[in-house]
């Protein structure tokens, strides 16, 4: 019955009939199509879960997989290595030796 009225004059149709015809033809209004679905919340949640899993894996690897750093990584050892390089006059043209004044026994300014 409503499809028959659709073929006639639309000015004679009531507002409810016009809405029913619109729903029959298009299903959704423009506002309903553009309404947010809230899907971003689940995507952000899943991304946060994967990031936290990755962080926990790194922590567990550092605790149980990697060996402790060798003694040569300590500050005292680094200073001793630098002193030895200066004493041996390693790379005096462009390297660490070029920045040290051997006559005065101090770093160049």
N, CA and C of each residue as an Amber inpcrd file, in Angstrom:
protein
   327
   0.8260000  -1.1910000   0.0000000   0.0000000   0.0000000   0.0000000
   0.8700000   1.2530000   0.0000000   1.9480000   1.2100000   0.7570000
   2.8150000   2.3850000   0.8380000   3.5510000   2.6030000  -0.4780000
   3.8890000   1.5180000  -1.1610000   4.5650000   1.6400000  -2.4600000
   3.6400000   2.2660000  -3.5060000   2.3550000   2.0260000  -3.3890000
   1.3960000   2.6390000  -4.3130000   1.3070000   4.1370000  -4.0660000
   1.3110000   4.5440000  -2.7680000   1.2660000   5.9690000  -2.4310000
   2.5460000   6.6710000  -2.8840000   3.6450000   5.9240000  -2.9110000
   4.9260000   6.4960000  -3.3120000   4.8770000   6.9910000  -4.7530000
   4.1180000   6.3080000  -5.5890000   4.0200000   6.6780000  -6.9950000
   3.1890000   7.9340000  -7.2000000   2.3750000   8.2860000  -6.1960000
   1.5130000   9.4590000  -6.3120000   2.2090000  10.7230000  -5.8380000
   1.3980000  11.7010000  -5.4290000   1.8900000  13.0000000  -4.9750000
   2.4670000  12.8680000  -3.5680000   3.7140000  13.2860000  -3.3880000
   4.3840000  13.1620000  -2.0920000   3.8740000  14.1930000  -1.0880000
   3.2390000  15.2300000  -1.5630000   2.7040000  16.2500000  -0.6500000
   1.5380000  15.7030000   0.1570000   0.8920000  14.6760000  -0.3490000
  -0.2530000  14.0840000   0.3490000   0.1910000  13.0720000   1.4040000
   1.4620000  12.6720000   1.3670000   1.9640000  11.6910000   2.3330000
   2.2370000  12.3690000   3.6730000   2.0000000  11.6290000   4.7340000
   2.3170000  12.1620000   6.0680000   3.8250000  12.0220000   6.3120000
   4.3090000  12.6820000   7.3520000   5.7250000  12.6360000   7.6890000
   6.1560000  11.2090000   8.0320000   5.3090000  10.4780000   8.7540000
   5.6280000   9.0970000   9.1200000   5.7300000   8.2130000   7.8820000
   4.8510000   8.4330000   6.9050000   4.9000000   7.6390000   5.6680000
   6.1700000   7.9590000   4.8760000   6.5510000   9.2410000   4.8510000
   7.7900000   9.6140000   4.1550000   9.0020000   8.9590000   4.8220000
   9.0040000   8.9390000   6.1610000  10.1040000   8.2990000   6.8830000
  10.1370000   6.8000000   6.6100000   8.9810000   6.1710000   6.5560000
   8.9100000   4.7350000   6.2810000   9.4180000   4.4330000   4.8740000
   9.0610000   5.2750000   3.9010000   9.5540000   5.0940000   2.5330000
  11.0770000   5.2780000   2.4670000  11.5700000   6.2830000   3.1790000
  13.0210000   6.5190000   3.2050000  13.7450000   5.3080000   3.7890000
  13.1950000   4.7780000   4.8950000  13.8020000   3.6060000   5.5270000
  13.7570000   2.3930000   4.6020000  12.7020000   2.2490000   3.8500000
  12.5760000   1.1130000   2.9340000  13.6020000   1.2090000   1.8080000
  13.9380000   2.4320000   1.4040000  14.8660000   2.6070000   0.2870000
  16.3330000   2.6320000   0.7260000  16.6380000   3.3150000   1.8460000
  18.0370000   3.5730000   2.1920000  18.5200000   2.9310000   3.4840000
  17.6790000   2.4320000   4.3300000  18.0210000   1.7560000   5.5870000
  18.6190000   2.6770000   6.6480000  19.6240000   3.4910000   6.3120000
  20.2890000   4.3510000   7.2880000  20.2200000   5.8100000   6.8580000
  20.1230000   6.6830000   7.8510000  20.2340000   8.1100000   7.5470000
  21.7130000   8.4500000   7.4590000  22.0150000   9.6510000   6.9680000
  23.4060000  10.0750000   6.8480000  24.0650000  10.1600000   8.2240000
  23.3200000  10.6650000   9.2050000  23.8610000  10.7650000  10.5680000
  24.1480000   9.3810000  11.1400000  23.2910000   8.4110000  10.8590000
  23.5200000   7.0530000  11.3490000  24.7280000   6.4090000  10.6640000
  24.9310000   6.7330000   9.3770000  26.0880000   6.1910000   8.6670000
  27.3920000   6.7370000   9.2380000  27.4060000   8.0260000   9.5760000
  28.6250000   8.6800000  10.0410000  28.8470000   8.5420000  11.5460000
  27.9170000   7.9440000  12.2580000  28.0440000   7.8120000  13.7110000
  29.2230000   6.9030000  14.0490000  30.0050000   7.2480000  15.0800000
  31.1490000   6.4060000  15.4440000  30.6930000   5.0580000  16.0000000
  31.4750000   4.0440000  15.7040000  31.1110000   2.6910000  16.1330000
  31.7730000   2.3000000  17.4480000  32.8220000   3.0000000  17.8380000
  33.5440000   2.6420000  19.0520000  34.5650000   1.5450000  18.8230000
  34.8120000   1.1960000  17.5710000  35.7620000   0.1340000  17.2410000
  37.1940000   0.5240000  17.6090000  37.4900000   1.8290000  17.6230000
  38.8460000   2.2840000  17.9220000  39.2810000   1.8710000  19.3290000
  38.3080000   1.7330000  20.2340000  38.6580000   1.3740000  21.6130000
  39.2640000  -0.0260000  21.6800000  38.6760000  -0.9480000  20.9480000
  39.2230000  -2.3090000  20.9640000  40.5780000  -2.3540000  20.2600000
  40.7540000  -1.5640000  19.2090000  42.0350000  -1.5360000  18.4980000
  43.1330000  -0.9890000  19.4030000  42.8430000   0.1000000  20.1130000
  43.8280000   0.6730000  21.0370000  44.1290000  -0.3110000  22.1670000
  43.1060000  -0.9860000  22.6630000  43.3160000  -1.9650000  23.7290000
  44.2080000  -3.1100000  23.2940000  43.9630000  -3.6430000  22.1060000
  44.7820000  -4.7440000  21.5920000  46.2140000  -4.2720000  21.3450000
  46.3680000  -3.0580000  20.8080000  47.7140000  -2.5190000  20.5820000
  48.4640000  -2.3710000  21.9010000  47.7930000  -1.8870000  22.9300000
  48.4320000  -1.7490000  24.2510000  48.8300000  -3.1120000  24.8130000
  47.9930000  -4.1230000  24.5870000  48.3330000  -5.4670000  25.0590000
  49.5960000  -5.9780000  24.3730000  49.6930000  -5.7960000  23.0430000
  50.8790000  -6.2570000  22.3320000  52.1230000  -5.4880000  22.7640000
  51.9920000  -4.1910000  22.9970000  53.1330000  -3.3970000  23.4570000
  53.5900000  -3.8770000  24.8270000  52.6350000  -4.1400000  25.7240000
  53.0200000  -4.5990000  27.0640000  53.6550000  -5.9870000  27.0080000
  53.1630000  -6.8520000  26.1350000  53.7830000  -8.1730000  25.9760000
  55.2250000  -8.0160000  25.4960000  55.4400000  -7.1090000  24.5450000
  56.8010000  -6.8660000  24.0610000  57.7190000  -6.3430000  25.1460000
  57.2130000  -5.4280000  25.9680000  58.0230000  -4.8860000  27.0670000
  58.3750000  -5.9890000  28.0600000  57.3960000  -6.8380000  28.3900000
  57.6650000  -7.9370000  29.3250000  58.6840000  -8.9190000  28.7460000
  58.6170000  -9.1720000  27.4360000  59.5990000 -10.0690000  26.8220000
  61.0080000  -9.4950000  26.9260000  61.1490000  -8.1970000  26.7090000
  62.4710000  -7.5680000  26.8270000  62.9840000  -7.6760000  28.2600000
  62.1080000  -7.4210000  29.2290000  62.5120000  -7.5160000  30.6400000
  62.9400000  -8.9430000  30.9810000  62.1580000  -9.9240000  30.5480000
  62.4970000 -11.3170000  30.8400000  63.7950000 -11.7430000  30.1520000
  64.0260000 -11.2560000  28.9280000  65.2830000 -11.5640000  28.2490000
  66.4650000 -10.9910000  29.0180000  66.3230000  -9.7550000  29.4840000
  67.4280000  -9.1480000  30.2340000  67.6960000  -9.9130000  31.5260000
  66.6420000 -10.4310000  32.1520000  66.8190000 -11.1410000  33.4160000
  67.3750000 -12.5550000  33.2330000  66.8690000 -13.2790000  32.2350000
  67.1680000 -14.7080000  32.1510000  68.0110000 -15.1370000  30.9520000
  68.0780000 -14.3340000  29.9000000  68.7600000 -14.7760000  28.6860000
  70.1450000 -14.1500000  28.5570000  70.2280000 -12.8380000  28.6750000
  71.4950000 -12.1520000  28.4530000  72.4430000 -12.3520000  29.6270000
  73.7040000 -12.5090000  29.2920000  74.7320000 -12.6250000  30.3220000
  75.0320000 -11.2270000  30.8630000  75.5870000 -11.1400000  32.0680000
  75.9650000  -9.8160000  32.5720000  77.0830000  -9.2170000  31.7210000
  77.1730000  -7.8960000  31.7120000  78.1880000  -7.2200000  30.9100000
  79.5790000  -7.5320000  31.4520000  80.5750000  -7.5900000  30.5750000
  81.9370000  -7.8600000  31.0440000  82.4840000  -6.6860000  31.8620000
  83.5930000  -6.9390000  32.5640000  84.1940000  -5.9130000  33.4150000
  84.6850000  -4.7110000  32.6170000  84.9750000  -4.9120000  31.3490000
  85.4990000  -3.8080000  30.5360000  84.4630000  -2.7070000  30.3020000
  83.2130000  -2.9320000  30.6820000  82.1760000  -1.9190000  30.5230000
  82.0470000  -1.0130000  31.7470000  82.7800000  -1.3000000  32.8140000
  82.6870000  -0.4690000  34.0180000  83.4240000   0.8540000  33.7950000
  83.0910000   1.8660000  34.5900000  83.7050000   3.1880000  34.4490000
  85.2070000   3.1360000  34.7340000  85.6060000   2.3800000  35.7560000
  87.0280000   2.2840000  36.0910000  87.8130000   1.6810000  34.9280000
  87.2330000   0.6530000  34.3180000  87.9010000  -0.0080000  33.2030000
  87.9950000   0.9170000  31.9920000  86.9430000   1.6950000  31.7400000
  86.9760000   2.6370000  30.6150000  88.0440000   3.7010000  30.8280000
  88.1620000   4.1890000  32.0670000  89.1990000   5.1860000  32.3700000
  90.5910000   4.5840000  32.2070000  90.7590000   3.3320000  32.6320000
  92.0530000   2.6610000  32.4860000  92.3920000   2.4550000  31.0130000
  91.3970000   2.1140000  30.1950000  91.6200000   1.9420000  28.7590000
  92.0320000   3.2640000  28.1230000  91.3660000   4.3540000  28.5140000
  91.6930000   5.6720000  27.9700000  93.1180000   6.0700000  28.3650000
  93.4910000   5.8310000  29.6190000  94.8450000   6.1570000  30.0820000
  95.8770000   5.3370000  29.3100000  95.5730000   4.0740000  29.0840000
  96.5030000   3.2210000  28.3280000  96.6360000   3.7080000  26.8870000
  95.5310000   4.1310000  26.2710000  95.5860000   4.6430000  24.8970000
  96.4270000   5.9150000  24.8320000  96.3000000   6.7760000  25.8410000
  97.1020000   8.0030000  25.8690000  98.5760000   7.6590000  26.0850000
  98.8560000   6.7200000  26.9860000 100.2410000   6.3170000  27.2530000
 100.8940000   5.7020000  26.0200000 100.1180000   4.9870000  25.2250000
 100.6520000   4.3590000  24.0130000 100.6350000   5.3040000  22.8140000
 100.1090000   6.5210000  23.0250000 100.0030000   7.5440000  21.9620000
  99.2720000   6.9850000  20.7400000  98.0960000   6.4420000  20.9920000
  97.2840000   5.8300000  19.9380000  96.6760000   6.9150000  19.0580000
  96.8560000   6.7840000  17.7530000  96.2530000   7.6460000  16.7360000
  96.4610000   9.1370000  17.0410000  97.6930000   9.6230000  16.9860000
  97.9720000  11.0080000  17.3720000  97.5720000  12.0520000  16.3330000
  97.2190000  11.6560000  15.1280000  96.8920000  12.6320000  14.0890000
  95.4360000  13.0720000  14.1800000  94.5070000  12.1240000  14.1640000
  93.0830000  12.4770000  14.1570000  92.3070000  11.8720000  15.3230000
  92.8680000  10.9420000  16.0280000  92.1320000  10.2170000  17.0530000
  92.2250000  10.8380000  18.4260000  92.1790000   9.9640000  19.4330000
  92.1430000  10.4130000  20.8250000  93.4470000  11.1010000  21.2150000
  94.5470000  10.6720000  20.6320000  95.8410000  11.2720000  20.9490000
  95.9800000  12.6980000  20.4560000  95.2330000  13.0870000  19.4450000
  95.3130000  14.4560000  18.9230000  94.6580000  15.4610000  19.8620000
  93.8580000  14.9960000  20.7970000  93.1650000  15.8910000  21.7190000
  93.8760000  15.9850000  23.0720000  95.0420000  15.3410000  23.1720000
  95.7780000  15.3140000  24.4410000  97.1320000  16.0000000  24.2570000
  97.4770000  16.8720000  25.1900000  98.7690000  17.5620000  25.1600000
  99.7540000  16.7340000  25.9960000 100.6800000  16.0620000  25.3100000
 101.6100000  15.1650000  25.9970000 102.6680000  15.9330000  26.7920000
 103.0040000  17.1620000  26.3560000 104.0180000  17.9490000  27.0690000
 103.5050000  18.4070000  28.4290000 102.2430000  18.8960000  28.4540000
 101.6640000  19.3950000  29.7030000 101.0060000  18.2800000  30.5160000
 100.6920000  17.1710000  29.8480000 100.0460000  16.0590000  30.5440000
  98.5770000  16.3090000  30.8410000  97.9040000  17.0350000  29.9420000
  96.4720000  17.3220000  30.1430000  95.7770000  17.4150000  28.7880000
  94.4650000  17.4620000  28.8250000  93.6810000  17.5460000  27.5950000
  93.7920000  18.9460000  27.0030000  93.8400000  19.0130000  25.6690000
  93.8960000  20.3120000  24.9910000  92.5750000  21.0350000  25.1630000
  92.6700000  22.3640000  25.1690000  91.4570000  23.1700000  25.3400000
  90.9890000  23.7310000  24.0330000
